[in-house]
């Protein structure tokens, strides 16, 4: 009986070990499948994210290019208008300066003429009319 008990004990232990091994194998297979599925999911998500990022980058670059083109066109137009306005203002200013110089020259000329007349009148008053200078009669 002792042998029979040992034999049964050995059989029970063997069956328990075999069952435990099958469970470990199955758990390992399940873990492998789960890892494989997770890898596929991560790969799919990465591919989708990269595709979406690429599309967004392409769209942003296109929009930026369009905005740059528009801004450049607007800047060129504004520069052209400003140059035209500056040229017009310079032309007008030059005409105004020329007119002012002409008027100033006429005013100075008239003032000089009037001053000459006044000096002539004053001189005539002081020294008399058409009389000759007394210097010629002075004894030597």
DSSP file (Angstrom, degrees, kcal/mol; ACC not computed):
  #  RESIDUE AA STRUCTURE BP1 BP2  ACC     N-H-->O    O-->H-N    N-H-->O    O-->H-N    TCO  KAPPA ALPHA  PHI   PSI    X-CA   Y-CA   Z-CA
    1    1 A X     >        0   0    0      0, 0.0     4,-2.6     0, 0.0     5,-0.2   0.000 360.0 360.0 360.0 -33.3    0.0    0.0    0.0
    2    2 A X  H  >  +     0   0    0      2,-0.2     4,-2.1     1,-0.2     5,-0.2   0.914 360.0  48.1 -62.7 -40.2    2.7    2.3    0.6
    3    3 A X  H  > S+     0   0    0      1,-0.2     4,-2.9     2,-0.2    -1,-0.2   0.891 110.1  52.2 -68.6 -38.8    3.9    1.7   -3.0
    4    4 A X  H  > S+     0   0    0      1,-0.2     4,-2.5     2,-0.2    -2,-0.2   0.909 109.7  48.9 -65.2 -40.0    0.4    2.2   -4.3
    5    5 A X  H  X S+     0   0    0     -4,-2.6     4,-2.2     2,-0.2    -1,-0.2   0.893 113.3  47.0 -65.1 -40.7    0.1    5.5   -2.4
    6    6 A X  H  X S+     0   0    0     -4,-2.1     4,-2.7    -5,-0.2    -2,-0.2   0.898 111.7  51.4 -68.0 -39.1    3.5    6.7   -3.7
    7    7 A X  H  X S+     0   0    0     -4,-2.9     4,-2.3     2,-0.2    -2,-0.2   0.914 112.5  45.3 -63.7 -42.5    2.5    5.6   -7.2
    8    8 A X  H  X S+     0   0    0     -4,-2.5     4,-2.5     2,-0.2    -1,-0.2   0.879 112.5  51.3 -69.1 -37.3   -0.7    7.5   -7.1
    9    9 A X  H  X S+     0   0    0     -4,-2.2     4,-2.3     2,-0.2    -2,-0.2   0.918 110.9  48.3 -64.3 -43.1    1.1   10.5   -5.6
   10   10 A X  H  X S+     0   0    0     -4,-2.7     4,-2.4     2,-0.2    -2,-0.2   0.895 111.9  49.8 -64.5 -40.5    3.7   10.4   -8.4
   11   11 A X  H  X S+     0   0    0     -4,-2.3     4,-2.5     2,-0.2    -2,-0.2   0.910 111.1  48.9 -65.6 -42.1    0.9   10.1  -11.0
   12   12 A X  H  X S+     0   0    0     -4,-2.5     4,-2.3     1,-0.2    -2,-0.2   0.900 111.9  48.4 -65.4 -41.1   -1.0   13.1   -9.5
   13   13 A X  H  X S+     0   0    0     -4,-2.3     4,-2.5     2,-0.2    -1,-0.2   0.914 111.5  50.5 -65.8 -42.3    2.1   15.2   -9.5
   14   14 A X  H  X S+     0   0    0     -4,-2.4     4,-2.5     1,-0.2    -2,-0.2   0.918 111.6  47.2 -61.9 -44.3    2.9   14.3  -13.1
   15   15 A X  H  X S+     0   0    0     -4,-2.5     4,-2.6     1,-0.2    -1,-0.2   0.909 112.3  50.7 -64.1 -41.3   -0.6   15.2  -14.3
   16   16 A X  H  X S+     0   0    0     -4,-2.3     4,-2.3     2,-0.2    -2,-0.2   0.894 111.5  47.2 -63.1 -41.5   -0.4   18.4  -12.3
   17   17 A X  H  X S+     0   0    0     -4,-2.5     4,-2.5     2,-0.2    -1,-0.2   0.916 112.2  49.9 -66.6 -43.0    3.0   19.3  -13.9
   18   18 A X  H  X S+     0   0    0     -4,-2.5     4,-2.2     2,-0.2    -2,-0.2   0.913 112.7  46.8 -62.8 -42.9    1.7   18.4  -17.4
   19   19 A X  H  X S+     0   0    0     -4,-2.6     4,-2.0     1,-0.2    -1,-0.2   0.907 112.0  51.0 -64.8 -41.4   -1.4   20.6  -16.9
   20   20 A X  H  X S+     0   0    0     -4,-2.3     4,-2.1     1,-0.2    -2,-0.2   0.883 109.6  50.6 -64.3 -38.5    0.7   23.4  -15.5
   21   21 A X  H  X S+     0   0    0     -4,-2.5     4,-2.5     2,-0.2    -1,-0.2   0.910 108.9  50.8 -66.1 -41.6    3.0   23.2  -18.6
   22   22 A X  H  X S+     0   0    0     -4,-2.2     4,-2.4     1,-0.2    -2,-0.2   0.889 110.4  50.2 -62.7 -38.3    0.0   23.3  -21.0
   23   23 A X  H  X S+     0   0    0     -4,-2.0     4,-2.7     2,-0.2    -1,-0.2   0.909 110.6  48.8 -66.2 -42.5   -1.3   26.4  -19.2
   24   24 A X  H  X S+     0   0    0     -4,-2.1     4,-2.4     2,-0.2    -2,-0.2   0.904 111.8  49.8 -64.4 -41.2    2.1   28.2  -19.4
   25   25 A X  H  X S+     0   0    0     -4,-2.5     4,-2.5     2,-0.2    -2,-0.2   0.925 112.5  46.9 -62.9 -44.2    2.4   27.3  -23.1
   26   26 A X  H  X S+     0   0    0     -4,-2.4     4,-3.0     2,-0.2    -2,-0.2   0.916 111.9  50.4 -65.3 -42.3   -1.1   28.7  -23.7
   27   27 A X  H  X S+     0   0    0     -4,-2.7     4,-2.5     1,-0.2    -1,-0.2   0.892 110.7  50.0 -61.8 -39.6   -0.4   31.8  -21.7
   28   28 A X  H  X S+     0   0    0     -4,-2.4     4,-2.3     2,-0.2    -2,-0.2   0.915 111.8  47.7 -65.5 -42.7    2.8   32.3  -23.7
   29   29 A X  H  X S+     0   0    0     -4,-2.5     4,-2.6     2,-0.2    -2,-0.2   0.923 112.5  49.2 -63.1 -44.3    0.9   31.9  -27.0
   30   30 A X  H  X S+     0   0    0     -4,-3.0     4,-2.6     1,-0.2    -2,-0.2   0.912 111.3  49.3 -61.8 -41.5   -1.8   34.3  -25.8
   31   31 A X  H  X S+     0   0    0     -4,-2.5     4,-2.5     2,-0.2    -1,-0.2   0.899 110.5  51.1 -64.2 -40.1    0.8   36.9  -24.8
   32   32 A X  H  X S+     0   0    0     -4,-2.3     4,-2.5     2,-0.2    -2,-0.2   0.913 111.3  47.1 -62.8 -43.7    2.5   36.5  -28.2
   33   33 A X  H  X S+     0   0    0     -4,-2.6     4,-2.8     2,-0.2     5,-0.2   0.912 112.3  49.8 -64.4 -42.5   -0.8   37.0  -30.1
   34   34 A X  H  X S+     0   0    0     -4,-2.6     4,-2.5     2,-0.2    -2,-0.2   0.904 112.1  48.0 -63.3 -40.9   -1.6   40.1  -27.9
   35   35 A X  H  X S+     0   0    0     -4,-2.5     4,-2.4     2,-0.2    -2,-0.2   0.916 112.1  49.6 -64.5 -43.5    1.9   41.5  -28.5
   36   36 A X  H  X S+     0   0    0     -4,-2.5     4,-2.1     2,-0.2    -2,-0.2   0.929 112.6  46.6 -61.2 -46.7    1.5   40.9  -32.3
   37   37 A X  H  X S+     0   0    0     -4,-2.8     4,-2.4     1,-0.2    -2,-0.2   0.899 111.9  50.9 -63.5 -41.0   -1.9   42.6  -32.3
   38   38 A X  H  X S+     0   0    0     -4,-2.5     4,-2.6     1,-0.2    -1,-0.2   0.901 109.0  51.6 -63.9 -40.2   -0.7   45.5  -30.3
   39   39 A X  H  X S+     0   0    0     -4,-2.4     4,-2.5     2,-0.2    -1,-0.2   0.905 109.9  49.2 -62.4 -41.7    2.3   45.9  -32.7
   40   40 A X  H  X S+     0   0    0     -4,-2.1     4,-2.7     2,-0.2    -2,-0.2   0.923 111.5  49.4 -62.8 -43.5   -0.1   46.0  -35.7
   41   41 A X  H  X S+     0   0    0     -4,-2.4     4,-2.6     2,-0.2    -2,-0.2   0.915 112.3  47.2 -62.6 -43.0   -2.3   48.6  -33.9
   42   42 A X  H  X S+     0   0    0     -4,-2.6     4,-2.6     2,-0.2    -1,-0.2   0.917 112.9  49.7 -65.1 -42.5    0.7   50.8  -33.2
   43   43 A X  H  X S+     0   0    0     -4,-2.5     4,-2.5     2,-0.2    -2,-0.2   0.914 111.8  47.8 -61.8 -43.4    1.9   50.4  -36.7
   44   44 A X  H  X S+     0   0    0     -4,-2.7     4,-2.5     2,-0.2    -2,-0.2   0.927 113.0  48.1 -63.4 -44.8   -1.5   51.3  -38.1
   45   45 A X  H  X S+     0   0    0     -4,-2.6     4,-2.6     2,-0.2    -2,-0.2   0.892 112.0  49.9 -64.0 -39.5   -1.8   54.3  -35.8
   46   46 A X  H  X S+     0   0    0     -4,-2.6     4,-2.6     2,-0.2     5,-0.2   0.923 111.7  47.9 -64.9 -44.5    1.7   55.5  -36.7
   47   47 A X  H  X S+     0   0    0     -4,-2.5     4,-2.3     2,-0.2    -2,-0.2   0.921 113.9  46.9 -63.2 -43.7    1.0   55.2  -40.5
   48   48 A X  H  X S+     0   0    0     -4,-2.5     4,-2.6     2,-0.2    -2,-0.2   0.921 113.3  48.7 -64.1 -44.7   -2.3   57.1  -40.1
   49   49 A X  H  X S+     0   0    0     -4,-2.6     4,-2.6     2,-0.2    -2,-0.2   0.899 112.0  48.8 -62.7 -41.6   -0.7   59.8  -38.0
   50   50 A X  H  X S+     0   0    0     -4,-2.6     4,-2.6     2,-0.2    -1,-0.2   0.908 111.9  48.8 -65.5 -41.2    2.2   60.2  -40.5
   51   51 A X  H  X S+     0   0    0     -4,-2.3     4,-2.3    -5,-0.2    -2,-0.2   0.928 113.4  46.6 -64.1 -45.0   -0.2   60.4  -43.4
   52   52 A X  H  X S+     0   0    0     -4,-2.6     4,-2.6     2,-0.2    -2,-0.2   0.905 113.2  49.4 -64.2 -41.4   -2.4   63.0  -41.6
   53   53 A X  H  X S+     0   0    0     -4,-2.6     4,-2.6     2,-0.2    -2,-0.2   0.917 110.8  50.0 -64.2 -43.5    0.7   65.0  -40.6
   54   54 A X  H  X S+     0   0    0     -4,-2.6     4,-2.4     2,-0.2    -2,-0.2   0.908 111.6  48.2 -61.3 -42.4    2.0   65.0  -44.1
   55   55 A X  H  X S+     0   0    0     -4,-2.3     4,-2.4     2,-0.2    -2,-0.2   0.924 112.7  48.1 -64.5 -43.8   -1.4   66.2  -45.5
   56   56 A X  H  X S+     0   0    0     -4,-2.6     4,-2.7     1,-0.2    -2,-0.2   0.894 111.9  50.0 -64.6 -39.0   -1.6   69.0  -42.9
   57   57 A X  H  X S+     0   0    0     -4,-2.6     4,-2.6     2,-0.2    -1,-0.2   0.917 110.7  49.4 -65.1 -43.1    2.0   70.0  -43.7
   58   58 A X  H  X S+     0   0    0     -4,-2.4     4,-2.2     2,-0.2    -2,-0.2   0.920 113.2  46.6 -61.8 -44.5    1.3   70.1  -47.4
   59   59 A X  H  X S+     0   0    0     -4,-2.4     4,-2.7     2,-0.2    -2,-0.2   0.924 112.9  49.1 -64.6 -44.8   -1.9   72.2  -46.8
   60   60 A X  H  X S+     0   0    0     -4,-2.7     4,-2.7     1,-0.2    -2,-0.2   0.904 111.4  49.6 -62.8 -41.2   -0.1   74.6  -44.5
   61   61 A X  H  X S+     0   0    0     -4,-2.6     4,-2.5     2,-0.2    -1,-0.2   0.905 111.6  48.8 -64.1 -40.6    2.8   75.0  -47.0
   62   62 A X  H  X S+     0   0    0     -4,-2.2     4,-2.2     2,-0.2    -2,-0.2   0.929 113.2  46.8 -64.3 -45.3    0.3   75.7  -49.8
   63   63 A X  H  X S+     0   0    0     -4,-2.7     4,-2.5     2,-0.2    -2,-0.2   0.901 112.5  50.1 -63.9 -41.1   -1.6   78.2  -47.6
   64   64 A X  H  X S+     0   0    0     -4,-2.7     4,-2.5     2,-0.2    -2,-0.2   0.906 110.1  50.5 -64.4 -42.4    1.7   79.9  -46.6
   65   65 A X  H  X S+     0   0    0     -4,-2.5     4,-2.3     2,-0.2    -1,-0.2   0.910 111.2  48.4 -61.2 -42.7    2.9   80.2  -50.2
   66   66 A X  H  X S+     0   0    0     -4,-2.2     4,-2.4     2,-0.2    -2,-0.2   0.926 112.3  48.3 -64.0 -44.7   -0.4   81.7  -51.2
   67   67 A X  H  X S+     0   0    0     -4,-2.5     4,-2.6     1,-0.2    -2,-0.2   0.888 111.6  50.4 -64.1 -38.8   -0.3   84.2  -48.3
   68   68 A X  H  X S+     0   0    0     -4,-2.5     4,-2.5     2,-0.2    -1,-0.2   0.912 110.0  50.0 -65.1 -42.4    3.3   85.1  -49.2
   69   69 A X  H  X S+     0   0    0     -4,-2.3     4,-2.2     2,-0.2    -2,-0.2   0.923 112.9  46.6 -61.4 -45.1    2.4   85.7  -52.8
   70   70 A X  H  X S+     0   0    0     -4,-2.4     4,-2.6     2,-0.2    -2,-0.2   0.920 112.9  49.0 -64.1 -44.9   -0.5   87.9  -51.9
   71   71 A X  H  X S+     0   0    0     -4,-2.6     4,-2.5     1,-0.2    -2,-0.2   0.892 111.0  50.4 -63.8 -39.8    1.6   89.9  -49.4
   72   72 A X  H  X S+     0   0    0     -4,-2.5     4,-2.5     2,-0.2    -1,-0.2   0.918 111.1  48.5 -63.8 -43.4    4.4   90.4  -51.9
   73   73 A X  H  X S+     0   0    0     -4,-2.2     4,-2.2     1,-0.2    -2,-0.2   0.925 112.9  47.8 -62.5 -45.0    1.9   91.6  -54.5
   74   74 A X  H  X S+     0   0    0     -4,-2.6     4,-2.5     2,-0.2    -2,-0.2   0.896 111.8  50.0 -63.2 -41.0    0.3   94.0  -52.0
   75   75 A X  H  X S+     0   0    0     -4,-2.5     4,-2.5     2,-0.2    -2,-0.2   0.913 110.1  50.5 -65.0 -43.4    3.8   95.3  -50.9
   76   76 A X  H  X S+     0   0    0     -4,-2.5     4,-2.2     2,-0.2    -1,-0.2   0.911 111.6  47.9 -61.0 -42.6    4.8   95.9  -54.5
   77   77 A X  H  X S+     0   0    0     -4,-2.2     4,-2.5     1,-0.2    -2,-0.2   0.930 111.9  49.2 -64.0 -45.4    1.6   97.8  -55.2
   78   78 A X  H  X S+     0   0    0     -4,-2.5     4,-2.5     1,-0.2    -2,-0.2   0.887 110.9  50.5 -63.1 -38.5    2.0  100.0  -52.1
   79   79 A X  H  X S+     0   0    0     -4,-2.5     4,-2.5     2,-0.2    -1,-0.2   0.912 110.3  49.7 -65.3 -42.2    5.6  100.7  -53.0
   80   80 A X  H  X S+     0   0    0     -4,-2.2     4,-2.3     2,-0.2    -2,-0.2   0.928 112.9  46.3 -62.0 -46.1    4.7  101.8  -56.5
   81   81 A X  H  X S+     0   0    0     -4,-2.5     4,-2.7     1,-0.2    -2,-0.2   0.914 112.9  49.8 -64.1 -43.2    1.9  104.1  -55.2
   82   82 A X  H  X S+     0   0    0     -4,-2.5     4,-2.5     1,-0.2    -1,-0.2   0.899 110.8  49.5 -64.4 -40.3    4.2  105.6  -52.6
   83   83 A X  H  X S+     0   0    0     -4,-2.5     4,-2.5     2,-0.2    -1,-0.2   0.915 111.9  48.5 -64.4 -42.2    6.9  106.2  -55.2
   84   84 A X  H  X S+     0   0    0     -4,-2.3     4,-2.3     2,-0.2    -2,-0.2   0.931 113.1  47.3 -62.9 -45.8    4.4  107.9  -57.5
   85   85 A X  H  X S+     0   0    0     -4,-2.7     4,-2.5     2,-0.2    -2,-0.2   0.889 112.0  50.5 -63.4 -39.4    3.1  110.0  -54.6
   86   86 A X  H  X S+     0   0    0     -4,-2.5     4,-2.5     2,-0.2    -2,-0.2   0.918 110.3  49.5 -64.8 -44.1    6.6  111.0  -53.6
   87   87 A X  H  X S+     0   0    0     -4,-2.5     4,-2.4     2,-0.2    -2,-0.2   0.912 111.7  48.7 -61.2 -42.4    7.5  112.0  -57.1
   88   88 A X  H  X S+     0   0    0     -4,-2.3     4,-2.7     1,-0.2    -2,-0.2   0.920 111.8  48.7 -63.3 -44.2    4.4  114.1  -57.4
   89   89 A X  H  X S+     0   0    0     -4,-2.5     4,-2.7     1,-0.2    -2,-0.2   0.883 111.4  50.3 -65.0 -37.9    5.1  115.8  -54.1
   90   90 A X  H  X S+     0   0    0     -4,-2.5     4,-2.5     2,-0.2    -1,-0.2   0.920 111.4  48.2 -65.7 -43.2    8.7  116.5  -55.1
   91   91 A X  H  X S+     0   0    0     -4,-2.4     4,-2.2     2,-0.2    -2,-0.2   0.933 114.2  45.8 -61.6 -47.2    7.5  118.0  -58.4
   92   92 A X  H  X S+     0   0    0     -4,-2.7     4,-2.5     1,-0.2    -2,-0.2   0.916 112.9  50.5 -63.3 -43.6    4.9  120.2  -56.7
   93   93 A X  H  X S+     0   0    0     -4,-2.7     4,-2.6     1,-0.2    -1,-0.2   0.894 109.3  51.0 -62.3 -40.1    7.4  121.2  -54.0
   94   94 A X  H  X S+     0   0    0     -4,-2.5     4,-2.7     2,-0.2    -1,-0.2   0.906 110.3  49.2 -64.5 -41.3   10.0  122.2  -56.6
   95   95 A X  H  X S+     0   0    0     -4,-2.2     4,-2.6     2,-0.2    -2,-0.2   0.922 112.0  48.8 -62.3 -43.4    7.4  124.3  -58.5
   96   96 A X  H  X S+     0   0    0     -4,-2.5     4,-2.5     2,-0.2    -2,-0.2   0.907 111.9  48.4 -63.2 -41.9    6.5  126.0  -55.2
   97   97 A X  H  X S+     0   0    0     -4,-2.6     4,-2.7     2,-0.2    -2,-0.2   0.926 112.2  49.6 -64.4 -43.6   10.1  126.7  -54.4
   98   98 A X  H  X S+     0   0    0     -4,-2.7     4,-2.4     1,-0.2    -2,-0.2   0.919 112.0  47.5 -60.5 -43.9   10.7  128.1  -57.9
   99   99 A X  H  X S+     0   0    0     -4,-2.6     4,-2.6     1,-0.2    -1,-0.2   0.906 112.5  49.6 -64.3 -42.2    7.7  130.3  -57.6
  100  100 A X  H  X S+     0   0    0     -4,-2.5     4,-2.7     2,-0.2    -2,-0.2   0.892 111.1  49.5 -64.6 -39.3    8.7  131.5  -54.2
  101  101 A X  H  X S+     0   0    0     -4,-2.7     4,-2.6     2,-0.2    -2,-0.2   0.919 111.6  48.7 -65.3 -43.1   12.3  132.3  -55.4
  102  102 A X  H  X S+     0   0    0     -4,-2.4     4,-2.2     2,-0.2    -2,-0.2   0.933 113.9  45.8 -61.0 -47.3   10.9  134.2  -58.4
  103  103 A X  H  X S+     0   0    0     -4,-2.6     4,-2.5     1,-0.2    -2,-0.2   0.916 113.0  50.4 -63.5 -43.1    8.6  136.2  -56.2
  104  104 A X  H  X S+     0   0    0     -4,-2.7     4,-2.5     1,-0.2    -1,-0.2   0.901 109.4  50.9 -62.5 -40.7   11.3  136.9  -53.7
  105  105 A X  H  X S+     0   0    0     -4,-2.6     4,-2.5     2,-0.2    -1,-0.2   0.915 110.8  48.4 -64.2 -42.0   13.7  138.0  -56.4
  106  106 A X  H  X S+     0   0    0     -4,-2.2     4,-2.6     1,-0.2     5,-0.2   0.915 111.9  50.1 -62.4 -42.6   11.1  140.5  -57.7
  107  107 A X  H  X S+     0   0    0     -4,-2.5     4,-2.4     2,-0.2    -2,-0.2   0.905 111.9  47.0 -64.1 -40.8   10.4  141.8  -54.2
  108  108 A X  H  X S+     0   0    0     -4,-2.5     4,-2.8     2,-0.2     5,-0.2   0.916 112.3  50.7 -66.2 -42.8   14.1  142.3  -53.6
  109  109 A X  H  X S+     0   0    0     -4,-2.5     4,-2.5     2,-0.2    -2,-0.2   0.931 112.1  46.0 -60.6 -46.1   14.5  144.0  -56.9
  110  110 A X  H  X S+     0   0    0     -4,-2.6     4,-2.8     2,-0.2    -1,-0.2   0.902 113.3  50.3 -63.2 -41.9   11.6  146.4  -56.2
  111  111 A X  H  X S+     0   0    0     -4,-2.4     4,-2.7    -5,-0.2    -2,-0.2   0.904 110.9  48.7 -64.4 -40.2   12.9  147.1  -52.7
  112  112 A X  H  X S+     0   0    0     -4,-2.8     4,-2.4     2,-0.2    -2,-0.2   0.910 112.3  48.7 -65.4 -41.7   16.4  147.8  -54.1
  113  113 A X  H  X S+     0   0    0     -4,-2.5     4,-2.1     2,-0.2    -2,-0.2   0.930 113.6  46.3 -61.9 -46.9   14.9  150.2  -56.7
  114  114 A X  H  X S+     0   0    0     -4,-2.8     4,-2.6     1,-0.2    -2,-0.2   0.910 112.0  50.8 -64.0 -41.6   12.8  151.9  -54.1
  115  115 A X  H  X S+     0   0    0     -4,-2.7     4,-2.6     1,-0.2     5,-0.2   0.892 108.9  52.4 -64.1 -38.3   15.7  152.2  -51.8
  116  116 A X  H  X S+     0   0    0     -4,-2.4     4,-2.5     2,-0.2    -1,-0.2   0.906 109.9  48.2 -63.1 -41.0   17.9  153.7  -54.6
  117  117 A X  H  X S+     0   0    0     -4,-2.1     4,-2.7     2,-0.2    -2,-0.2   0.922 111.7  49.9 -64.0 -43.4   15.2  156.3  -55.3
  118  118 A X  H  X S+     0   0    0     -4,-2.6     4,-2.6     2,-0.2    -2,-0.2   0.912 112.0  47.4 -63.1 -41.5   15.0  157.2  -51.6
  119  119 A X  H  X S+     0   0    0     -4,-2.6     4,-2.7     1,-0.2    -1,-0.2   0.906 111.8  51.5 -65.5 -40.4   18.7  157.5  -51.3
  120  120 A X  H  X S+     0   0    0     -4,-2.5     4,-2.2    -5,-0.2    -2,-0.2   0.921 111.7  46.1 -62.7 -42.7   18.7  159.6  -54.4
  121  121 A X  H  X S+     0   0    0     -4,-2.7     4,-2.3     2,-0.2    -2,-0.2   0.913 113.5  48.9 -65.0 -42.9   16.0  161.9  -53.0
  122  122 A X  H  X S+     0   0    0     -4,-2.6     4,-2.4     1,-0.2    -2,-0.2   0.902 111.8  49.2 -65.0 -39.7   17.8  162.2  -49.7
  123  123 A X  H  X S+     0   0    0     -4,-2.7     4,-3.0     1,-0.2     5,-0.3   0.908 110.1  51.1 -66.1 -41.2   21.1  163.0  -51.4
  124  124 A X  H  X S+     0   0    0     -4,-2.2     4,-1.6    -5,-0.2    -1,-0.2   0.893 110.9  49.4 -62.2 -40.8   19.4  165.6  -53.5
  125  125 A X  H  < S+     0   0    0     -4,-2.3    -2,-0.2     2,-0.2    -1,-0.2   0.918 115.4  42.7 -64.9 -43.5   17.9  167.2  -50.4
  126  126 A X  H  < S+     0   0    0     -4,-2.4    -2,-0.2     1,-0.2    -1,-0.2   0.931 127.8  27.7 -72.0 -45.0   21.1  167.2  -48.5
  127  127 A X  H  < S-     0   0    0     -4,-3.0    -1,-0.2     1,-0.3    -2,-0.2   0.490 110.9-116.9-100.2  -3.3   23.3  168.4  -51.3
  128  128 A X     <  -     0   0    0     -4,-1.6    -1,-0.3    -5,-0.3    -2,-0.1  -0.258  36.4 -62.1  93.6 175.9   20.9  170.4  -53.3
  129  129 A X  S    S-     0   0    0      1,-0.1    -2,-0.1    -4,-0.1    -3,-0.0   0.820  99.4 -23.9 -69.4-116.2   19.6  169.9  -56.8
  130  130 A X  S    S+     0   0    0      2,-0.0    -1,-0.1     0, 0.0    -2,-0.1   0.250  91.9 133.6 -89.6  12.6   21.7  170.1  -59.9
  131  131 A X        -     0   0    0     -4,-0.1     2,-0.2     1,-0.1     3,-0.1  -0.295  58.1-115.3 -65.7 148.4   24.4  172.2  -58.4
  132  132 A X        -     0   0    0      1,-0.1    -1,-0.1     2,-0.0    -3,-0.0  -0.458  39.1 -88.7 -82.0 158.3   28.0  171.1  -59.0
  133  133 A X    >   -     0   0    0     -2,-0.2     3,-0.8     1,-0.1     4,-0.2  -0.302  25.5-132.2 -66.1 147.3   30.1  170.0  -56.2
  134  134 A X  G >  S+     0   0    0      1,-0.2     3,-0.8     2,-0.1     4,-0.4   0.498  92.1  87.7 -79.0  -3.0   32.1  172.7  -54.3
  135  135 A X  G >  S+     0   0    0      1,-0.2     3,-0.8     2,-0.2    -1,-0.2   0.834  81.0  58.1 -66.1 -32.1   35.2  170.5  -54.6
  136  136 A X  G <  S+     0   0    0     -3,-0.8    -1,-0.2     1,-0.2    -2,-0.1   0.738 106.7  49.1 -71.9 -20.8   36.1  172.0  -58.0
  137  137 A X  G <  S+     0   0    0     -3,-0.8     2,-0.2    -4,-0.2    -1,-0.2   0.440  81.7 116.1 -96.4  -1.2   36.2  175.6  -56.5
  138  138 A X  S <  S-     0   0    0     -3,-0.8    -3,-0.0    -4,-0.4     0, 0.0  -0.508  70.5-116.8 -73.0 131.4   38.3  174.8  -53.6
  139  139 A X              0   0    0     -2,-0.2    -1,-0.1     1,-0.1    -2,-0.1  -0.268 360.0 360.0 -66.7 156.1   41.7  176.5  -53.7
  140  140 A X              0   0    0      0, 0.0    -1,-0.1     0, 0.0    -2,-0.1   0.441 360.0 360.0-112.7 360.0   44.7  174.4  -53.9
